[in-house]
């Protein structure tokens, strides 16, 4: 009996060892980072910069997949429904994890329950940019023009109830204008129509607008940061330009489907934090007006929940209700 037990134990150990040998170390194949917006916006720019360098550190290709629609919730839901094996991650911005639960009556997922925070990646302030055909060159001139011509002005956003939609509504409430909101499926299409004159102004991030500002296709009137950005030192802050009560911007960070192994979460966190605190990626971000935003998973989780509380207060203030 004792001999049979020993043999059984040895057999079990052999089976366990064989199974472990068959389980490849992570990552054993390419990773996918889903971005819930079209190409061209700040989240997409940051995601592609990050994917390239993260792939080098992990020794596997990291592919960016753009899945736009429904204010970012379409792409986020695709990640929630993915296998929690560490090979599908979400580079989320504030709309799909902090704003949507407040502004959507029905959500296809619960950001806190269905997504695991990994780390913050970047923070970016909004620029107020206008079509150069508008007869304004300063924020003061624009406010006067908007008050006189509000019903004729359209402003664009990434989509209904996204961060720059709420920023636009806050701006309207502060200056007293009746301009019309036009939602798009992300920053890229919004900026194309702003340049084309279909809309007259927008709030968007440095990566999305600075190239067009430098090329004369857009005019930047103010930036919602505490200090002028090194990438655009000629653009005054809203406080300098006479509207200190206005603030607006976005952020993005990495999340994974619930039940993703903690070892994978920690590995991605350590690699991304190392990149964000290093030289190359940090410089690439700063050159584009993106502030690196490394955090622990716990810190990022607390940040996401605090953002939700902030947007809930703002939505109540400007009268936005869940739809």
Secondary structure, DSSP 8 states (H G I E B T S, - for coil): -HHHHHHHHHHHHHHHHHHHHHS--S-SS-EEEEESS-TTSHHHHHHHHHHHHHHHHHTS-EEEEE---GGGHHHHHHHHTS-SSSSEEEEEEHIIIIIHHHH-SS-SS-HHHHEEEEEEEEEEEEEEEEETTSS--SHHHHHHHHHHHGGG-EEEESSTTSHHHHHHHHHHHHHT---EEEE-SSHHHHHHHHHHTSS-EEEEEHHHHHHHHHTTSEEEEEE-SSS--GGGTTS-BHHHHT-TT---EEEEEEEEETT--HHHHHHHHHHHHHHHTSSHHHHHHHHTT-EE----HHHHHHHHHHHHHHHHHHHHHHT----
